[in-house]
């Protein structure tokens, strides 16, 4: 399929090739007719991901932590605990970070990254309410499960997490969040390599929608599950004020995506995300750093 995805690294100020975790699986599941058939009928089922999660929760899976850390260059110094303290691969995957590992942008005129990930900004949803991502369509009405709700929003920020990322997600600004609505049942991969052959996978996947009231207007936060991510866990309390950077929840085992939808004129991207999004290149940003600012 590829030797990796081109991503702009904000911190190194350079284009890097992101390693593809589980590329053999992506090649088989999305690169040929038999694989696509099996993925559509078996691999995308929630049960398949639950089986994978079962093994990731076994104590024996802890043996995979150190090789995984070494292969993908994960910063052990950022972890809240030493590697020997994690009783399973799942415990490590859903790890918390040490205090201070991700400073939160303190400006009230800015929106911070809700998670470690690769960001793409969609500046304007056209009249047909379609978002184009890597050549594939995402229709907000289907993503949100409501045409009337999707009409409120004019722009989108998409954050893609790789399996080797920190997988807890946070509120991007002060807010009062509603309860969460669960939509969808499928669990396709959200990697760009897979999206090339599964048009619309993101809005068909199992996902959770939270509407938030903020100083930037209403923001819709959508956490999208993926293959091997059968569980999206919410840890916040609905209808209570939260602060920028407060934990909202976490993904259990696998890659995943967060989509933020904004009302017209609410915010604009900071310069690097704007420049690279126009070129359809994602920008790697750590949780807490500024990604948007007030118009």
Order of alpha helices (4+ residues) and beta strands (2+ residues): beta-beta-alpha-alpha-alpha-alpha-alpha-beta-beta-beta-beta-alpha-alpha-beta-beta-beta-alpha-alpha-beta-beta-beta-beta-beta-beta-beta-alpha-beta-beta
